[in-house]
Amino acid sequence: MPILLQVLDLGGTFVFAISGAMVAVRHRLDIFGVLVLAFAAGNAGGITRDLMIGAVPPAAIADLKYAGVSALAGLIIFFRYPVANRLRNDVLWLDAVGLAFFAVAGAQKALAHGIDPIMAALLGMVTGIGGGMLRDVLVSGIPTVLRADLYALAALAGASVVVSAHLLHLPPALAAVAGGGVCFALRFMAIRHGWHLPASRSVAAPDTPRGRNHGE
């Protein structure tokens, strides 16, 4: 299990670090900014999860492999951005793979620390979406998870499959494959067919004399 968790964690870290670095380059940040955004995108979700389950210091801080993987992704994008930009659609699919990795790893690590199954599923979702949220906030954008097609829901579905498999005493490897497959499939269908949740609609209150008097 520790090896499986680390493979999933490092795989998700690399993919999300690439997405963070690409956003940084698009916003014309310097090389330090690119590396910071790569690390933030690749590790914020995992750090949040580890802090919430009491796994301190978080793996992303205690193990240099996480920083190394993030830096590698950042440097690749910084020096090879034109090539990566031409492959941006492929990066979108890689992002879906990273989301699946993190959702599964987050849920399994929470379960390994004795967290309640429902909360373990939610922590799997947090692991998947945390890095992207911090990445978008750092560049003053609305987090993708709040407006993308079935992003957080896909992570929650994948983590829920992992938790259900755990309750049924199925092998962890099988749970990881099933949960990751569900998460990726939902993101794939959402990207391909534009599936999304209903968006809110703001309606301005009519500005009438009667309405103003009533308010006063």
N, C-alpha and C positions, 0 to 999 in steps of 0.2 A: 503493500500500500504506500509506504513513503516514496518509493521510486515512481509509482504511477502518479501520485499527487505532484511530485516535483516536475515530472515530464509535462503534465497538463499545465501546471503553473508557469513553467518557463516558456512553453509554447505560446500560451496566451499572452505572457509578458512581451515576447518578441513581436507578435502581431500587433498588439495595441501600441507598443512603442513606435512601430512604423507609422501607424495612423497619427500618433501625436507629433512625430517629426514632420510628417507631410503637412499637417495643419500649421506647424511653426514656420516651415519654409514658405508656405503660401502667404503668411502674414509678415514675411521678410524679417524674421528674427535672426539674430546672429547665431554663431555656432553654439554658444553657451545656452541661449534660449532654446535652440533646437534640442539640445541634450536634456535640459530641464523638462521640456514638454514631453519628450520621449519617455523619461523616467516617470513623470506624473501619470501619463496615460497608461503606461505598462504596469504600474505598481500600486496606484491609489486604491483600487478595489481590494486587492489582496491585503494591503496594510490595514484598511478599515475592517475587513473580516477578522484578521488576526487580533486586532485590538479588542474587538467585540467578543471574541471567544476566549480571550485571555492567553493567547499564544504570543507571549512577549519574550524578547523583542521580536517584532514581525519578521517573517522570513526574508522579505525584500531588504531589510536593514541588516539582519544578522548574517546573510549569505551573499557574498560578493557576486555570485553568479547572476543574480537578478540585475544588479547595477551594470554588470558587464554586458549582459544580453541587451539591456536598454540602450547602453552607449553604442553598442555595435549597430543596432537598428538606426539610431540617430545619425551616426556617421555615414552609414550607407545612403540614407536619404539626403543628407546634406551635400554629399559629393556626387551623388548620382540621381538627383531629383528629376532631371529631364526624362531619364529612362523610367523612373518610378511613376512620373506623371502620365506617361503614355500607357502605363499599366494600371491606372487608377481604378478601372472596373474590376481588375483582378484583386486589387487591394481591398475593394469592397467585399469580395467573397472571402478573402483572408480575415477580414474583420468579423465575418459571421463565424468562421472557424474559431477565432480567438474568443468570441463570446461563448461558444459552446464549451471550449476548454475551461474557461473561468467559471462558468455556471456549474459545471460538473465538479471541478476541483474545490470550489467554495463550499458546495453542499457536502461533499465527502469529508472535507477537513472539519467542518462544523460537527458532523455526525461522529467523527473520530474523537472529538473533544466532549462528547456527551451532551450536545445541544439538542433541545427538543426538535423532533422532526419538522414541525411547521416552521420554526425559526431557522432551522438548517436550510430549508428551501428558500426562505427569504434572504438568508445570508449568501446563498449561491447566486441569487439575482444581484445582490449588492456587489459581490465580487465581479460580476460581469459588467455592470454598468458604472461602477465607481470611477474608473480611470477615464472613461470618455466624458463623464460629467465634469471632472476637474479640468481636463484638457480644454473643454469648451468654455468653462468659466474663466480660465486664465487668459483666453484671447477675447474675452468680453462677448461671448456668443451664448445663445440659448442652447442648453445641453441637448444634444441629439436625441437622448433617451426620452425627452419630453415632447418630441415632435416626429420622431422617426416611425416607420412602419413596423409595428410589432417587434420592438427592440427589447424592452424590459420584459414584456410578456413572454417572448421566446426564451429568455434566460430563466424566468420563473418556471416555465413549463419543463424545460430540461432539468432544472434542479429538482422539481417535484417528482420527475421520473426516477431520479437517483434516490430520493428519499423513499419512494414507494418500493423500489427494489430492495432497499435496506430493510424495510419493515417485513418484506417477504423473504428475507434471508437469502437473497440471490447473490452470486459472486460479485465483488466490487468491480471487476473488469467488465462484466456484462452490464452492470448498472451504468458504468461510465460510457460505454458504447451506445446504449439505448438512450440515455439522457442527452448525450452530445448529439446523437442523430436527430432527436426530436427538436432540440434547440436550433440546429443548423437547418433542418427542413422548414421550420416555421420562418426563419429569416430568409431562406432561399425563396420561398413562395411569396413572402411579403415584398422582397426586392423585385422579383420577376413579374408579379401581378399587381403590385401596388396596394397590397392589403394594408389596412390601417384601422385604428380605433376611431370612433367618432370624435371630432374636435369640438371644443367649446365655441359658442357663439356669443359675443358680447353685444348687448342691446342697450344703446344709450337711452336714458330716461328722457321723455319729451320735455323740452324747456318751455313751459307755458306759464303764464301769470298765475294760474290756479295752482300749478305744481310748486312754484316758488313760494306762494303764500302758505301752502300746506306745510312746506318744509320749515317755514319760519315759525 
